[in-house]
Amino acid sequence: ACGGTFELKPGATGGMVAQIVLPATRNRSGSVMRLLLCDDHRLLLDALSMALRDRGHTVVATALDPDEAVEAARRHQPDACLLDVNFRHANGLNAIGRILEVSPDTKVVMLSGSISRSLMAEAIAKGAQGFVGKEKPVGAIIEALEMAHHGHLTAALP
């Protein structure tokens, strides 16, 4: 883990603002990843985008569902994609192959609020390069993406 803090604050014009503050260090490899983030919670997408940018990475696109993620992967050819498993009307696992079909070099890391060995095995069998739980600190999620980007199979278990 890389440390840091996460705060939710009332926004100036209503609503809530998520703020993630991480140590001002570059990613371990010194390389910049081009990332696609997909989750059905806008707050999580915004918070992760800020954290990843603070660590020197580029978020090329965010998507609210797997179909949007496939289109964004086709258009942007990201280095890695962080993809939620569960959506209201879709399953992220079914998008892994579609993403890899349109962007073969993209490393897909699954993100889930509930992790089981069978779910992880299914994701990896479908082509995911990693799996990380939503209960993990932001630093662990970033580390999982960086490891996948460098070709390592990664699983951050609870």
N, C-alpha and C positions, 0 to 999 in steps of 0.2 A: 504494500500500500504506500501511497505517496503523501498521505496526510491531507490537510486542508479542512475546510468547513463548508457546510451547506446551510443556508438560511432562507426561510420564506418570510417576506415582508409585505405589508400592505402597499399596493401600487399608488402612485401619485394621482391617478385618475380612476381609482377603484381596482378591484381584483387583487391578485397576489403576484409578487415578483419573486422568482427563485434566483438566489445568488450563490454561486459556487466559487470559493476562493481556494486556489491551489498554490503550492510553492512555485516560485518563478523559475523553474528549471525546464530545460528542453527534454524531449522524450529521450529514452535511453540510447537509441541508435543515432540520434541526431537527424534522422530523416523525417520528412513531413509526409503524413498519410493523407490521401484524399478519401473522404469518408461519406457514406450514405447511412443515414439513421432512419429507422422505421419503427414507430410505436404509435398506438392510437391515443396516447396522452400527450397533448401539445406541451404541457408544462415539463414533462420529462425530456422531450425533444429539445426544447429551448435550453434547459439546464445543462444537458449533456453537450449540446452544441457549444455553449459558452465555455464549459470546462475543457473540451477538446481544443477549441481555438486558443484558450489560455496556455495550453501545453504545446502550441506550435503546429497543430494539425489544421487541415482545411476541411470543413464540412461542405461538400459540393451540393448536397441535397438532403431534405428531410421528407419523409412520406408518412401519411397517416394510416395506410393500409398496404397489404402486400402487392396489390395490383399497381399502386403508385410506385412502390419500391422497384418493381420489375421495369417499369418505364424509365424511372430515374437511373437505374443501373445501365440500361441500354444507352441512354443519352449521355451519361457522365463517365462511364467506365471507371468506377471508384476502385481504389486499392482494397478497401474493406467495407463491409456492410454490417451494421449492428441491427439485427432483425428480431423483433418481439415474436414470441410463439403464439400467444393468444390474442385474437381480435374478435370483436363482437360477431362478425359475419364471415370470418375467414380464419385460416390456420397458417401461421408463418412457415411451418415445416413444408407445406405444399409449395411455397414460393422459392425454396432453396434452389431446386433444379432449374426453375424458370430464370432466376437471376443468373445462375452460372451459364445458362444457355446463351443469354444476351451479353454477358460480360464474363468470359471464362477465367480471367485472371483475378477477379474479385474474390476475396476471402470473406466468407459469411460466418459471422459469430452470432449465435442465438442468445437472446435475452429472455429470461422468464422469471416470473414471481414464484413459480413452483418447479422444482427440479427433481427428477427421478432418473435413475440409471437407464431405464427403458426409454425415456424421452430423449436423453442425451445420446443413447445408442442410435435411435431412429434419426436424429438430426445429423449425426456424423455419417450414417449410412446414406443419407440423402445428399451429402457433400459439404456439410458445415465443417468449418475449420476449428470451431470452438463453441463453448457454451458457458454463460455466466449468469448468475442469479441477480435479480433486482435488489436483493438485500445487501449486496456487496457495496463497499465504498466506491465512489467514483474512480478513485485511483486504480482499483482492481479491474474495473471495466475497461479503463484506458489500457492497462497492462495486457489484458486479454486481447484487445484489438491489435496492439503492437506485436505481441507474440504471433498471432495469426498472420499478420502482415509479413512477418519474416519466415513464414512457412511452418511454424510450430503448431501442433494440435494442442489446444488449451481448454481446460475445464476448471472453472473456479467453483468448487463445490461449497455448499453451506457448511 
